[in-house]
Amino acid sequence: MPETEDPVNWFNENFREMVERYSLDKDYMQGYMDLLETFCDLVEGEKVLDAGCGWGRDVDYFQRNGLEAKGIDLAGQALAFARQNMQGEFIRSGIKDTGLEDGSFQGIWCNSVIHFYPEEEMKEIISEISRITSPGGVFYLSFKLTEDSPESFIRREEDGSRIKRYLVTRSFAEEALERNGFRVLEKYSEVNEEGFENPVWNVFCRRTSQH
Ligand SMILES: C[S@@+](CC[C@H](N)C(=O)[O-])C[C@H]1O[C@@H](n2cnc3c(N)ncnc32)[C@H](O)[C@@H]1O
């Protein structure tokens, strides 16, 4: 992937403006707060991981709400910000090959990350997350939906049109999760994000079987 199209580089260069825009005290973040609260209610246990944690906002939220929270990301500058300003533990690691122990988390949170990768890589990421989730563990993630052709993607003007976001059908997402031992829970939401036509599917799953 050319460096200019790498979502990690893009995030490292741009995360500072998101710190203010997407802070949890904004009124328009209420829907997102509801997702965080639902996750905390569903998790049975304490160990949670934010896969693709960025500047650490959600790790901080989990840690302050009684969980033992870790965040992983490859964006070094965003991680440095997180270590200085947020609670929780931050590790520089990729989400396709985390190097973390099998079944070591009761909850995994992965917001606004997986859609930066095409379908085959999404499957690799889900498989790796499945490996490190404990049986009965909860997995939250968000997809960008399309109703028709899979493998299509969109770009946004605001990002200099460099970064691709891959769209999936709901059936692709459900199948990829189920094949990796996740049961999709009834609690989900579909929201429309500013600047995008395609809805985001926020989905919660529970890990059923061993892998
Ligand atoms: C749009 S940001 C979302 C950050 C955070 N989850 C949030 O909701 O604010 C996407 C994040 O995914 C990270 N990311 C993308 N690909 C990654 C990979 N292969 N391994 C680890 N982190 C990755 C980026 O560095 C960035 O922090």
The ligand as a Gaussian input file, in Angstrom:
#p B3LYP/6-31G(d) Opt

LIG

0 1
 C      -10.409000       6.150000      12.419000
 S       -9.197000       5.669000      13.590000
 C      -10.225000       5.089000      14.944000
 C       -9.544000       5.213000      16.270000
 C      -10.379000       4.808000      17.474000
 N      -10.770000       3.416000      17.428000
 C      -11.612000       5.708000      17.577000
 O      -12.728000       5.221000      17.424000
 O      -11.420000       6.911000      17.826000
 C       -8.512000       4.160000      12.953000
 C       -7.373000       3.635000      13.814000
 O       -7.001000       2.322000      13.366000
 C       -5.586000       2.235000      13.431000
 N       -5.171000       1.142000      12.563000
 C       -5.400000       0.997000      11.243000
 N       -4.851000      -0.143000      10.796000
 C       -4.255000      -0.731000      11.861000
 C       -3.518000      -1.941000      12.035000
 N       -3.286000      -2.771000      11.008000
 N       -3.065000      -2.241000      13.259000
 C       -3.298000      -1.408000      14.309000
 N       -3.992000      -0.253000      14.212000
 C       -4.458000       0.077000      12.992000
 C       -5.126000       3.604000      12.976000
 O       -3.780000       3.861000      13.314000
 C       -6.113000       4.478000      13.744000
 O       -5.679000       4.717000      15.044000

